[in-house]
Amino acid sequence: MQETLKKSAAALRDAEIPFALAGGFAVWARGGPQSDHDLDFMLKPEDAERALTTLGETGMRMERPPEGWLYKAFDGDVMVDLIFEPTGVEVDDALLDRADEREVVALRMKVLAAEDVMVTKLLALREHELDYDGVLESARSLREQIDWNDVRARTAESPFVRAFFTLAEELEIVK
């Protein structure tokens, strides 16, 4: 997965497509546990098609799933999600500007702000996709880096996120 991360990030960088590392690898880049699920990049909707084509030019298999909020590229068995319209978050210059540049697998790249990582993970919780394990693990590993008042305010309408905060407070992850 790390080789695919290097390959993908370098290709997007060389094509001058603004992006930020997101999801589990953003948590890992900020000191959390290593992710082994997939790679997530956030990019603006107007850059999504060009980003997919760019990854396709590196030899990755391209896919435009019916969901309409992301594209996928496959480097062998490794899946790369190009997320451009996540639930409840606008991918725009402001989101990308909040991301800070870090060295990840020997490459400099933007990594989504810890608050934005948590907001996107929390707002992805749905009745049929209700797995608190991953968000609790991310919250525990990043808790000192997160402005929880900001995250709470941005996710207040979701009953699933309110349940997360109850759990996180009871587990003394969030105070």
Residue frames as qw, qx, qy, qz and C-alpha x, y, z in Angstrom:
[[0.000, 0.883, 0.469, 0.000, 0.00, 0.00, 0.00],
 [0.311, -0.770, 0.086, 0.550, 2.82, 2.40, 0.75],
 [0.371, -0.088, 0.592, 0.710, 4.23, 1.95, -2.76],
 [0.126, 0.636, 0.661, 0.378, 0.81, 2.74, -4.22],
 [0.214, -0.891, -0.260, 0.304, 0.60, 5.77, -1.93],
 [0.361, -0.512, 0.335, 0.704, 3.93, 7.02, -3.29],
 [0.289, 0.198, 0.714, 0.606, 2.94, 6.29, -6.88],
 [0.020, 0.769, 0.620, 0.158, -0.47, 7.98, -6.55],
 [0.253, -0.868, -0.144, 0.402, 0.68, 11.04, -4.63],
 [0.371, -0.377, 0.432, 0.731, 3.63, 11.62, -6.96],
 [0.241, 0.377, 0.710, 0.544, 1.40, 11.33, -10.04],
 [0.066, -0.873, -0.483, -0.022, -1.15, 13.81, -8.65],
 [0.356, -0.752, 0.066, 0.551, 1.62, 16.17, -7.56],
 [0.380, -0.164, 0.552, 0.724, 3.36, 16.01, -10.94],
 [0.124, 0.546, 0.677, 0.477, 0.05, 16.70, -12.70],
 [0.025, 0.115, -0.198, 0.973, -0.40, 19.72, -10.39],
 [0.515, -0.494, -0.548, -0.437, -3.71, 18.45, -9.04],
 [0.203, -0.455, 0.508, -0.703, -4.33, 19.81, -5.51],
 [0.773, -0.256, -0.548, -0.189, -5.17, 16.99, -3.08],
 [0.304, -0.576, 0.584, -0.484, -4.93, 15.94, 0.54],
 [0.373, 0.030, -0.924, 0.083, -4.34, 12.50, 1.98],
 [0.587, -0.332, 0.089, -0.733, -7.47, 11.48, 3.88],
 [0.906, -0.144, -0.303, -0.256, -9.01, 8.53, 5.73],
 [0.906, -0.404, -0.001, 0.130, -6.99, 5.92, 7.56],
 [0.739, 0.219, -0.044, 0.635, -3.69, 6.91, 6.00],
 [0.003, -0.743, 0.071, -0.665, -4.21, 10.53, 7.14],
 [0.735, -0.648, 0.056, -0.194, -4.68, 9.16, 10.67],
 [0.922, -0.080, 0.014, 0.379, -1.51, 7.08, 10.24],
 [0.485, 0.536, -0.040, 0.690, 0.43, 10.10, 8.91],
 [0.256, -0.742, 0.123, -0.607, -0.61, 11.96, 12.08],
 [0.058, -0.438, 0.781, -0.441, 0.66, 9.20, 14.38],
 [0.802, -0.077, 0.265, -0.529, -2.26, 6.79, 14.46],
 [0.707, -0.106, 0.696, 0.070, -2.28, 3.07, 13.65],
 [0.011, -0.273, 0.698, 0.662, -1.34, 1.93, 10.17],
 [0.704, 0.344, 0.179, -0.595, -4.25, 1.51, 7.79],
 [0.257, -0.172, 0.887, 0.343, -4.58, -1.54, 5.60],
 [0.504, 0.537, 0.600, -0.312, -7.98, -0.89, 4.02],
 [0.550, 0.647, 0.354, 0.391, -7.46, 1.50, 1.10],
 [0.353, -0.136, -0.004, 0.926, -5.95, 4.87, 0.20],
 [0.108, 0.847, 0.519, -0.034, -8.11, 7.99, 0.26],
 [0.308, -0.026, 0.104, 0.945, -7.36, 11.30, -1.39],
 [0.157, 0.796, 0.471, -0.346, -9.62, 14.36, -1.17],
 [0.272, -0.048, 0.377, 0.884, -9.71, 16.63, -4.17],
 [0.333, 0.386, 0.138, -0.849, -12.02, 19.26, -5.61],
 [0.698, 0.417, 0.552, -0.186, -14.86, 18.03, -7.85],
 [0.508, 0.821, -0.121, -0.231, -13.51, 19.93, -10.84],
 [0.059, 0.674, -0.731, -0.082, -10.21, 18.00, -10.54],
 [0.753, -0.132, 0.599, -0.237, -11.69, 14.52, -10.10],
 [0.867, 0.478, 0.119, -0.074, -11.84, 13.42, -13.73],
 [0.414, 0.783, -0.438, 0.158, -8.30, 14.62, -14.44],
 [0.373, -0.561, 0.692, -0.259, -7.04, 12.92, -11.27],
 [0.870, 0.064, 0.461, -0.164, -8.59, 9.61, -12.31],
 [0.752, 0.652, -0.085, 0.047, -7.09, 9.91, -15.79],
 [0.071, 0.796, -0.567, 0.203, -3.71, 10.74, -14.25],
 [0.583, -0.358, 0.702, -0.199, -3.77, 7.59, -12.13],
 [0.885, 0.356, 0.276, -0.118, -4.92, 5.61, -15.15],
 [0.524, 0.787, -0.318, 0.070, -1.87, 6.85, -17.05],
 [0.206, -0.632, 0.723, -0.189, 0.34, 5.25, -14.35],
 [0.358, 0.127, -0.912, -0.158, -1.17, 1.87, -15.24],
 [0.250, 0.115, 0.760, -0.589, -3.91, 1.78, -12.63],
 [0.045, -0.428, -0.829, -0.357, -7.33, 0.43, -13.55],
 [0.163, -0.063, 0.133, -0.976, -9.93, 3.22, -13.39],
 [0.133, -0.470, -0.871, -0.052, -13.49, 2.93, -12.14],
 [0.222, -0.213, 0.027, -0.951, -16.39, 5.38, -11.93],
 [0.054, -0.273, -0.932, 0.232, -18.75, 3.76, -9.40],
 [0.124, -0.625, -0.607, -0.476, -22.46, 4.63, -9.40],
 [0.377, -0.623, -0.477, 0.491, -22.28, 6.43, -6.03],
 [0.275, 0.821, 0.251, 0.432, -21.17, 9.60, -7.82],
 [0.321, -0.940, 0.099, -0.058, -19.13, 11.11, -4.96],
 [0.449, -0.626, 0.589, 0.244, -15.85, 9.31, -5.62],
 [0.754, 0.500, -0.397, -0.152, -13.79, 7.58, -8.28],
 [0.820, -0.418, 0.386, 0.062, -11.63, 4.53, -7.74],
 [0.513, 0.656, -0.549, -0.064, -8.31, 3.43, -9.15],
 [0.938, -0.290, 0.190, -0.021, -6.76, 0.02, -8.59],
 [0.215, 0.718, -0.661, 0.011, -3.03, -0.63, -8.47],
 [0.312, 0.087, -0.943, 0.081, -3.17, -4.41, -8.50],
 [0.411, -0.505, -0.758, 0.038, -5.19, -5.25, -5.38],
 [0.243, -0.349, -0.363, 0.829, -4.71, -1.83, -3.77],
 [0.097, 0.778, 0.564, 0.260, -7.71, 0.48, -4.04],
 [0.228, -0.102, -0.102, 0.963, -7.28, 4.25, -4.26],
 [0.063, 0.780, 0.621, -0.049, -10.37, 6.35, -3.58],
 [0.186, 0.158, 0.113, 0.963, -10.50, 9.81, -5.14],
 [0.104, -0.663, -0.696, 0.255, -13.13, 11.50, -2.98],
 [0.160, 0.212, 0.187, 0.946, -14.60, 14.73, -4.27],
 [0.439, -0.422, -0.145, -0.780, -18.07, 14.99, -2.68],
 [0.296, -0.097, -0.878, 0.362, -18.03, 13.37, 0.79],
 [0.343, -0.701, -0.604, -0.160, -21.14, 13.57, 2.95],
 [0.399, -0.866, -0.270, 0.137, -21.45, 16.86, 4.76],
 [0.465, -0.591, 0.235, 0.616, -18.09, 18.31, 3.68],
 [0.559, 0.826, 0.021, -0.065, -17.29, 20.53, 0.73],
 [0.753, -0.156, 0.252, 0.587, -13.94, 19.77, -0.85],
 [0.286, 0.935, 0.111, 0.181, -12.75, 23.24, -1.75],
 [0.439, 0.603, -0.353, 0.565, -9.69, 25.46, -1.41],
 [0.418, -0.667, 0.319, -0.528, -10.48, 26.10, 2.27],
 [0.957, -0.243, 0.128, -0.096, -10.44, 22.37, 3.11],
 [0.857, 0.313, -0.113, 0.393, -7.21, 21.84, 1.20],
 [0.157, 0.728, -0.294, 0.599, -5.66, 24.96, 2.79],
 [0.657, -0.609, 0.258, -0.361, -6.43, 23.58, 6.29],
 [0.985, 0.009, -0.047, 0.167, -4.47, 20.44, 5.42],
 [0.248, -0.859, 0.415, 0.169, -0.87, 20.65, 6.51],
 [0.693, 0.550, -0.466, -0.011, 2.10, 19.44, 4.53],
 [0.701, -0.517, 0.485, -0.077, 3.86, 16.44, 6.03],
 [0.245, 0.472, -0.818, -0.220, 6.41, 13.89, 4.96],
 [0.850, 0.000, 0.387, -0.359, 4.62, 10.62, 4.32],
 [0.903, 0.124, 0.351, 0.213, 6.54, 7.61, 2.94],
 [0.533, -0.258, 0.290, 0.752, 9.39, 10.00, 2.02],
 [0.176, 0.492, 0.475, 0.708, 7.12, 12.31, -0.02],
 [0.055, 0.212, 0.327, -0.919, 5.88, 15.75, 0.99],
 [0.177, -0.419, -0.704, -0.545, 2.10, 15.95, 0.67],
 [0.390, -0.327, 0.162, -0.845, -0.89, 17.64, 2.23],
 [0.259, -0.212, -0.926, 0.174, -2.60, 15.61, 4.95],
 [0.343, -0.654, -0.440, -0.511, -6.17, 16.44, 5.87],
 [0.177, -0.485, 0.447, -0.731, -6.52, 18.36, 9.14],
 [0.073, -0.039, -0.947, 0.311, -7.34, 16.08, 12.08],
 [0.390, 0.319, 0.449, -0.738, -10.75, 17.75, 12.53],
 [0.584, 0.394, -0.322, -0.632, -11.60, 17.22, 8.87],
 [0.309, 0.171, -0.933, -0.066, -10.52, 13.57, 9.07],
 [0.092, 0.188, 0.850, -0.483, -12.85, 13.01, 12.02],
 [0.471, 0.384, 0.166, -0.776, -15.75, 14.96, 10.48],
 [0.553, 0.329, -0.571, -0.510, -15.58, 12.93, 7.27],
 [0.244, 0.057, -0.962, 0.112, -15.28, 9.64, 9.16],
 [0.184, 0.243, 0.705, -0.640, -18.15, 10.52, 11.51],
 [0.514, 0.398, 0.032, -0.759, -20.51, 11.78, 8.82],
 [0.425, 0.245, -0.786, -0.375, -19.97, 8.53, 6.90],
 [0.132, 0.068, 0.917, -0.370, -21.73, 6.65, 9.72],
 [0.541, -0.053, -0.353, -0.761, -25.11, 5.39, 8.52],
 [0.794, -0.193, 0.306, -0.488, -27.73, 3.01, 9.82],
 [0.981, 0.189, 0.020, -0.030, -26.42, 0.24, 7.55],
 [0.670, 0.436, -0.320, 0.508, -22.76, 1.25, 7.93],
 [0.435, -0.813, 0.124, -0.367, -22.55, 1.77, 11.66],
 [0.875, -0.040, -0.298, 0.380, -19.10, 0.66, 12.76],
 [0.270, -0.951, 0.090, -0.119, -17.72, 2.69, 15.65],
 [0.875, -0.268, 0.109, 0.387, -14.48, 0.68, 15.93],
 [0.616, 0.357, 0.155, 0.685, -12.56, 2.66, 13.32],
 [0.012, -0.809, -0.072, -0.583, -13.74, 6.11, 14.38],
 [0.672, -0.738, 0.031, -0.047, -13.08, 5.36, 18.05],
 [0.842, -0.122, 0.123, 0.511, -9.58, 4.10, 17.21],
 [0.402, 0.556, 0.132, 0.715, -8.90, 7.25, 15.14],
 [0.305, -0.855, -0.078, -0.412, -10.32, 9.48, 17.86],
 [0.801, -0.569, 0.029, 0.182, -8.22, 7.80, 20.54],
 [0.763, 0.007, 0.146, 0.630, -4.98, 8.12, 18.55],
 [0.292, 0.471, 0.180, 0.813, -5.58, 11.73, 17.44],
 [0.320, -0.784, -0.530, 0.038, -7.49, 13.07, 20.46],
 [0.422, -0.612, -0.079, 0.665, -4.83, 15.59, 21.50],
 [0.262, -0.041, 0.440, 0.858, -4.66, 17.04, 17.97],
 [0.051, -0.520, -0.713, -0.467, -8.41, 17.60, 17.57],
 [0.209, -0.050, 0.231, -0.949, -10.57, 20.61, 18.39],
 [0.011, 0.307, 0.951, -0.041, -13.53, 18.54, 19.57],
 [0.216, 0.590, 0.393, -0.671, -15.82, 21.58, 19.84],
 [0.274, 0.459, -0.449, -0.716, -15.31, 22.20, 16.13],
 [0.155, 0.018, -0.951, -0.266, -15.99, 18.55, 15.25],
 [0.085, 0.424, 0.816, -0.383, -19.08, 18.45, 17.47],
 [0.265, 0.580, 0.133, -0.759, -20.49, 21.65, 15.92],
 [0.293, 0.402, -0.591, -0.635, -19.93, 20.45, 12.35],
 [0.292, -0.023, -0.936, -0.193, -21.57, 17.06, 12.98],
 [0.257, 0.007, 0.590, -0.765, -24.34, 18.03, 15.41],
 [0.665, 0.140, -0.104, -0.726, -27.24, 17.03, 13.16],
 [0.625, 0.173, -0.740, -0.176, -26.30, 13.34, 12.96],
 [0.796, -0.476, 0.122, -0.355, -27.82, 11.04, 15.59],
 [0.952, 0.073, -0.186, 0.233, -25.05, 8.52, 14.86],
 [0.413, 0.494, -0.339, 0.686, -22.39, 11.11, 15.66],
 [0.453, -0.612, 0.220, -0.610, -24.20, 12.10, 18.86],
 [0.965, -0.250, -0.023, -0.082, -24.03, 8.42, 19.85],
 [0.747, 0.339, -0.283, 0.497, -20.31, 8.43, 19.01],
 [0.033, 0.621, -0.331, 0.710, -19.75, 11.38, 21.35],
 [0.768, -0.492, 0.115, -0.393, -21.61, 9.56, 24.14],
 [0.975, -0.013, -0.107, 0.196, -19.32, 6.55, 23.69],
 [0.560, 0.492, -0.251, 0.618, -16.19, 8.70, 23.35],
 [0.260, -0.670, 0.275, -0.638, -17.02, 10.62, 26.52],
 [0.894, -0.378, 0.084, -0.225, -17.79, 7.44, 28.49],
 [0.930, 0.103, -0.070, 0.345, -14.47, 5.97, 27.29],
 [0.377, -0.822, 0.072, 0.420, -12.72, 9.23, 28.28],
 [0.613, 0.248, 0.383, 0.645, -11.47, 9.81, 24.74],
 [0.052, 0.569, 0.213, 0.793, -13.27, 13.14, 24.51],
 [0.252, -0.367, -0.614, 0.653, -13.86, 15.41, 27.47]]
